Amino acid sequence: MLLGVNIDHVATLRNARGEFEPSVLEAAKVCVNAGVHGITAHLREDRRHIVDYDVFSLRHDIKCRLNLEMAATYEMKKIALELMPDACCIVPEKREEVTTEGGLDVYSQKDKIKEFVKPLIDAGIKVSLFIDPEREQVSAASDTGVEYIELHTGAYSRAFGSKREEAEFFKLRQAASLANLLGLKVNAGHGLNYKNVHRMHELDSIEELNIGHSIISRAIFVGLDSAVKEMMNLIYKN
Ligand code: PXP
């Protein structure tokens, strides 16, 4: 399994003061020097953390895989085709939410999603759909032409250590197996932290984990380089 660090909350902190620190670019460089596989940034419609300048400077100055998270809107497609990230993860977006609360409903808008992702795929961008670990969402995703899905691990992460953990983990296991069967490559992320990430090793062929909040939070206490390396030790050990 590989690690992609979601850098959004460095921008959250920067924007709290409305100035330039901490620098998203410098943070990304620390992650890359620590050995991560990729940098993930979510350009939200309301630009609450990452802004356009961040993704273009990341693309220009960072020599590592850039994964752009974005909603399926005309504006974002235009930016993605100009930016040409290595990968794009299509996520649902609601203005009021604190973070991406649920997966994209591919099942009920399969044709729309298929049409949306085609120009991105044709341009050579690896597209993934961020979905809940549900059979119908995985099957629908495989009909859209994407190469990847990213399984939403939020419910598992919230349930970790409680009676619901096994049930939520079982959903991830089933979804990952089905995706593999259908020829989809599988990433996962959301809510993963130093305590709950180890169970990702039990899933079928997860290619990459995208982790943000727990790493940036840990960085406050131990520094970003150590926070990233601690997570890499947990992820890369098998
Ligand atoms: N993957 C996706 C698609 C996300 O939307 C997010 C949150 O922005 C993450 C991964 C990372 O989640 P977290 O910050 O909880 O690690």
Boltz pocket constraint, residues with backbone or C-beta under 6 A from the ligand:
constraints:
  - pocket:
      binder: B
      contacts: [[A, 6], [A, 8], [A, 42], [A, 69], [A, 89], [A, 91], [A, 99], [A, 100], [A, 130], [A, 150], [A, 188], [A, 189], [A, 190], [A, 191], [A, 192], [A, 210], [A, 211], [A, 212], [A, 213], [A, 214]]
      max_distance: 6.0
